[in-house]
């Protein structure tokens, strides 16, 4: 009796046990021990489940278990044809013995199994070799796919890092992919070095609070992450300088240089106020020309030219809503009887103030002096008079108010 493992559940039992007490499979007379590897398995298996060697009772050609009666065949094995046999032996008996011997030899399973075991061993080795080759191919394929996956991941991380300006991302790539391609590592290292240098330059420019230093930084690093902040700092520096100058020219220069600056709206408002308070040289020129034409028209008594200098309705002397005809009438009244010539002279001492009357439209309040020379038929009546003129000019550049006050010298 021997202790074996149940071929069904692996439980240790006696090879003489009728059934396995654990799983109930039949044991006694129902198991076979492999002659090659010693594995115990059930009789209905054609091959050893461990080494795949054919079962000893499946070696016959018809693949059916051959149950031979060994004791009955034993005498047949001992019968051999002999040259010393009596010549008078019955021929039929000799033939029968020969046939019996052949039948006995054909049923000797143990002898045949030894011969057929050799091809089984060869088949087992071939199967193991093929299995090894297949395993090797699978391993190679898996190793290739793993390498390709690693290369793909490294390329993805490289593309992400090379497009980043974060030093932590760049250094993280170098630390993680120490076996990355030299080209990738060199590129990342160069960019990391440039960023570190740029950060130092940015710190220097920022601390200096200098417009030129900030402009140099932007020139050297046009795509820097600090570009917006650098431009904001430059804008602040320019605005501080503009505010200290506080002139229309300074504000206009700021608007030109910073069309989208942080203080653009404020600059526009200040310029608007300055324009509303400041009379430009061009404005002074057209006001001077306007009153020059007015008095020249009176000197020449040119009614049409005189009308062209005044508004449709105006305040004339002490008359409200006067017309152009009223202006002509005023001129004629100046030429009293005996006056042959009149000359108005303007010294040009204009005092001009302006007020806003609409979007980019202004009215002007003007005061100045005017000298009048009068030639009379009676030379003794020739006079020189001095007047103070108070006037207003509307948005159409016409005289809308005209008053004269004679100045008497003491």
C-alpha positions in Angstrom: 0.0 0.0 0.0 1.3 3.5 -0.9 0.1 7.0 0.0 -0.7 9.0 -3.1 -2.4 12.3 -4.0 -5.9 12.1 -5.3 -5.7 12.8 -9.0 -9.0 14.8 -8.7 -8.6 16.9 -5.6 -5.0 16.3 -4.4 -5.9 14.9 -1.0 -3.5 12.4 0.3 -5.0 8.9 0.4 -4.0 5.2 0.1 -3.8 3.8 -3.4 -5.9 0.9 -2.1 -8.8 3.1 -0.9 -12.0 2.4 -2.8 -12.8 6.1 -3.1 -11.3 9.4 -2.1 -12.9 10.4 1.3 -12.6 14.1 0.3 -14.1 14.2 -3.3 -15.6 10.7 -3.7 -13.7 9.8 -6.9 -12.9 6.0 -7.3 -9.3 5.1 -6.5 -8.5 1.4 -6.2 -8.1 -0.1 -9.7 -9.0 3.2 -11.4 -5.6 5.0 -11.3 -2.4 4.7 -13.3 1.1 5.8 -12.4 3.1 7.4 -15.2 6.3 5.4 -15.9 8.1 8.6 -16.9 7.4 11.1 -14.2 5.6 9.1 -11.6 2.4 11.3 -11.7 -0.8 9.4 -10.6 -3.9 10.0 -12.7 -7.2 8.3 -13.6 -7.3 5.4 -16.1 -9.6 7.2 -18.5 -6.8 9.8 -19.3 -5.0 9.0 -22.5 -1.9 11.1 -21.6 -0.1 11.9 -18.4 -1.4 15.4 -17.4 2.1 16.3 -16.2 4.6 15.2 -18.9 2.0 14.2 -21.6 3.5 10.7 -21.9 0.9 8.2 -23.3 -0.7 6.0 -20.7 0.8 2.4 -20.5 -2.5 0.7 -21.3 -3.1 2.9 -24.4 -0.1 1.8 -26.5 -2.0 -0.7 -28.7 -3.0 0.4 -32.2 -6.8 0.4 -31.5 -6.2 2.7 -28.5 -8.3 0.4 -26.3 -7.0 -1.1 -23.0 -5.7 -4.6 -23.8 -6.4 -7.0 -21.0 -4.1 -10.0 -21.7 -4.2 -13.2 -19.7 -0.5 -13.3 -18.9 -0.6 -16.8 -17.3 -2.2 -18.3 -20.4 0.4 -16.6 -22.7 3.4 -17.7 -20.6 3.6 -21.2 -22.2 3.3 -19.7 -25.6 6.3 -17.5 -25.0 8.4 -20.5 -24.2 7.4 -22.3 -27.5 10.1 -21.6 -30.1 10.5 -23.3 -33.4 13.6 -25.6 -33.3 15.7 -27.1 -35.9 16.0 -30.3 -33.7 12.3 -30.9 -33.9 11.4 -34.3 -35.1 10.8 -34.4 -38.9 7.7 -36.4 -38.2 6.0 -33.6 -36.2 2.5 -32.9 -37.3 2.7 -30.0 -39.8 -0.7 -28.7 -38.6 0.5 -28.6 -35.1 3.6 -26.7 -36.1 1.6 -24.1 -38.0 -0.7 -23.7 -35.0 2.2 -23.2 -32.7 3.7 -20.6 -35.0 0.5 -18.7 -35.2 0.1 -18.8 -31.4 3.6 -17.4 -31.1 2.9 -14.6 -33.4 -0.3 -13.7 -31.6 1.6 -13.8 -28.3 4.3 -11.5 -29.6 1.7 -9.0 -30.9 0.0 -8.9 -27.5 3.2 -8.3 -25.5 2.2 -4.7 -24.3 5.2 -4.2 -22.0 7.7 -4.9 -24.8 5.9 -2.7 -27.3 5.5 0.1 -24.7 9.2 0.3 -24.2 9.8 0.9 -27.9 6.9 3.4 -28.2 8.1 5.4 -25.2 11.1 6.8 -27.1 9.0 8.8 -29.6 6.9 10.0 -26.7 10.0 11.4 -25.0 11.0 13.1 -28.2 7.5 14.6 -28.6 7.6 15.9 -25.0 11.0 17.6 -25.6 9.7 19.2 -28.9 6.6 20.5 -27.1 8.8 22.0 -24.4 11.0 23.6 -27.0 8.0 25.0 -28.8 6.6 26.3 -25.6 9.9 28.0 -24.8 10.0 29.6 -28.2 6.4 30.8 -27.9 7.2 32.2 -24.4 10.3 33.9 -25.8 8.3 35.5 -28.6 5.6 36.7 -26.1 8.2 38.1 -23.8 9.9 39.9 -26.7 6.6 41.3 -27.9 5.7 42.5 -24.4 9.1 44.0 -24.0 8.8 45.8 -27.3 5.3 47.1 -26.5 6.6 48.2 -23.0 9.5 50.1 -24.6 7.2 51.7 -27.2 4.8 52.8 -24.5 7.7 54.3 -22.5 8.9 56.1 -25.6 5.5 57.5 -26.2 5.0 58.6 -22.7 8.4 60.2 -22.7 7.6 62.1 -25.9 4.3 63.3 -24.5 6.1 64.5 -21.3 8.8 66.2 -23.4 6.3 68.0 -25.6 4.5 69.2 -22.4 7.7 70.3 -20.8 9.2 72.1 -23.8 6.1 74.2 -24.1 6.1 75.1 -20.5 7.9 78.0 -18.8 7.6 76.5 -15.4 11.1 75.6 -14.0 9.5 72.9 -11.8 8.0 71.2 -14.9 11.2 71.2 -16.7 13.3 70.0 -13.8 10.6 67.3 -13.2 11.1 66.0 -16.7 14.9 65.8 -16.2 14.5 64.0 -12.9 11.9 61.5 -14.1 13.4 60.7 -17.6 17.1 60.4 -16.9 17.3 57.9 -19.8 15.5 60.3 -22.3 17.2 60.9 -25.6 20.2 63.3 -25.4 18.4 65.7 -27.7 15.4 66.0 -25.5 17.5 66.4 -22.3 19.7 69.0 -23.9 16.7 71.0 -25.1 15.1 70.9 -21.7 18.3 71.8 -19.9 18.9 74.7 -22.3 15.4 76.1 -21.7 15.7 75.7 -18.0 18.9 77.6 -18.0 17.4 80.3 -20.1 14.4 80.6 -17.8 16.6 80.8 -14.7 18.7 83.5 -16.4 15.6 85.3 -17.5 14.2 85.2 -14.0 17.4 86.9 -12.7 17.2 89.6 -15.4 13.5 90.1 -14.5 14.3 90.6 -10.8 17.0 93.1 -11.7 14.7 95.1 -14.0 11.9 95.0 -11.5 14.1 96.2 -8.6 15.6 99.0 -10.7 12.1 100.5 -11.4 13.7 101.9 -14.6 11.8 102.3 -17.8 14.9 101.6 -19.9 15.7 98.4 -17.9 12.2 97.1 -18.3 12.3 97.9 -22.1 15.6 96.0 -22.4 14.1 93.0 -20.6 11.1 92.9 -23.0 13.5 93.2 -25.9 15.5 90.3 -24.7 12.5 88.2 -23.6 9.6 89.2 -25.9 7.6 86.1 -24.9 8.2 86.2 -21.2 5.5 85.4 -18.7 6.3 88.7 -17.1 5.6 90.7 -20.2 2.2 92.0 -19.1 3.6 93.1 -15.7 6.6 94.7 -17.3 4.3 96.7 -19.6 2.2 97.7 -16.7 5.3 99.0 -14.8 6.4 101.0 -17.9 2.9 102.4 -18.1 3.0 103.5 -14.5 6.4 105.1 -14.9 5.2 107.1 -17.9 2.0 108.2 -16.2 3.9 109.5 -13.2 6.1 111.6 -15.4 3.1 112.8 -17.4 1.3 113.8 -14.3 4.3 115.8 -13.0 4.5 117.8 -16.3 0.7 118.3 -16.4 0.7 119.8 -19.9 -1.5 119.0 -22.9 1.6 117.9 -24.8 2.6 115.5 -22.1 -0.9 113.9 -21.9 -1.1 113.6 -25.7 2.3 111.9 -25.8 1.2 109.4 -23.1 -2.0 108.6 -25.2 0.1 108.1 -28.3 2.6 105.8 -26.6 0.0 103.9 -24.5 -3.2 103.8 -26.6 -4.5 101.0 -24.3 -2.7 102.2 -21.2 -4.1 101.9 -17.7 -4.6 105.7 -17.5 -5.9 106.3 -21.1 -9.4 107.4 -20.0 -8.0 109.7 -17.4 -5.6 111.2 -19.9 -8.4 111.8 -22.3 -10.5 113.6 -19.7 -7.6 115.8 -18.6 -6.8 116.7 -22.2 -10.4 117.6 -22.7 -10.4 119.9 -19.7 -7.1 121.5 -20.8 -8.5 122.2 -24.3 -11.5 123.7 -22.7 -9.3 126.1 -20.8 -6.4 126.7 -23.1 -6.6 128.8 -26.2 -4.3 127.4 -28.9 -2.2 129.6 -31.2 -4.5 128.6 -34.0 -7.5 129.8 -32.0 -5.9 133.1 -31.2 -5.1 133.6 -34.9 -8.6 133.0 -36.2 -10.1 135.3 -33.5 -7.6 138.0 -34.4 -8.5 137.7 -38.1 -12.2 137.8 -37.3 -12.1 141.2 -35.5 -9.6 142.6 -37.9 -12.1 141.9 -40.8 -14.9 143.4 -38.7 -13.2 146.7 -38.2 -11.7 146.8 -41.7 -15.2 146.5 -43.0 -16.2 149.5 -40.9 -13.2 151.5 -42.1 -14.2 150.8 -45.8 -17.9 150.8 -45.1 -18.2 147.4 -46.7 -21.6 146.2 -45.6 -21.4 142.7 -47.0 -18.0 141.9 -45.5 -19.3 143.3 -42.2 -22.3 141.0 -42.3 -20.1 138.0 -42.9 -18.3 138.5 -39.6 -21.4 138.3 -37.3 -24.0 135.7 -36.4 -27.5 135.7 -37.7 -28.7 137.1 -34.4 -26.4 138.6 -31.7 -26.3 141.0 -28.8 -25.2 144.3 -30.3 -24.3 147.1 -27.9 -27.3 147.0 -25.6 -29.7 145.4 -28.0 -30.6 141.7 -27.7 -31.4 139.6 -30.8 -30.0 142.1 -33.1 -29.7 141.2 -36.8 -27.1 141.7 -39.4 -29.0 144.8 -40.6 -28.6 146.3 -37.1 -24.9 145.9 -37.4 -24.9 147.8 -40.7 -27.0 150.5 -39.1 -24.5 150.8 -36.2 -21.7 151.3 -38.7 -23.6 154.1 -40.5 -24.2 155.8 -37.2 -20.5 155.9 -36.5 -20.1 158.1 -39.6 -21.7 161.3 -38.3 -22.0 164.4 -40.4 -18.7 165.9 -41.3 -16.7 162.7 -40.9 -14.9 161.9 -44.1 -12.7 159.1 -42.9 -12.5 156.6 -40.1 -9.7 154.3 -39.2 -9.8 151.6 -36.5 -6.5 150.2 -35.3 -6.2 147.1 -33.1 -3.1 146.7 -30.9 -3.8 143.0 -30.6 -3.9 142.8 -26.8 -6.5 140.1 -26.8 -7.7 138.4 -23.6 -9.4 135.2 -24.7 -11.2 132.7 -22.6 -13.0 129.6 -23.8 -15.8 127.5 -22.6 -17.0 124.1 -23.8 -20.3 124.2 -25.7 -20.4 120.6 -27.0 -18.2 117.7 -28.0 -15.0 119.3 -29.2 -16.9 122.6 -29.6 -16.1 125.8 -27.8 -17.2 129.4 -27.4 -14.8 132.3 -26.8 -15.1 135.3 -24.6 -12.8 138.0 -25.9 -11.8 141.5 -24.6 -9.4 143.9 -26.2 -8.8 147.5 -26.9 -9.4 149.4 -30.2 -8.2 152.8 -31.3 -10.3 155.0 -33.5 -9.0 157.8 -35.7 -11.6 160.2 -37.1 -11.0 162.7 -39.9 -13.5 165.5 -40.1 -14.2 168.2 -42.7 -13.3 170.6 -39.9 -9.8 169.6 -39.1 -10.3 171.0 -35.6 -12.8 168.2 -35.1 -10.4 165.4 -35.9 -10.2 163.1 -32.9 -8.6 159.9 -31.7 -10.7 157.7 -29.4 -9.9 154.6 -27.5 -12.5 151.9 -26.8 -12.7 148.7 -24.8 -14.3 145.9 -26.8 -16.1 143.0 -25.1 -17.2 140.3 -27.5 -18.2 136.7 -27.7 -17.5 134.3 -30.6 -19.8 131.3 -31.1 -19.0 127.8 -32.2 -19.4 128.8 -35.9 -16.6 131.4 -35.4 -19.0 134.3 -35.8 -19.4 137.3 -33.5 -22.4 136.6 -31.2 -21.9 139.6 -28.8 -20.4 143.0 -29.4 -20.1 145.9 -26.9 -17.9 149.0 -27.0 -17.0 151.2 -24.0 -15.2 154.4 -24.6 -12.2 155.0 -22.5 -11.7 158.5 -21.3 -8.2 159.6 -20.3 -8.0 161.7 -17.2 
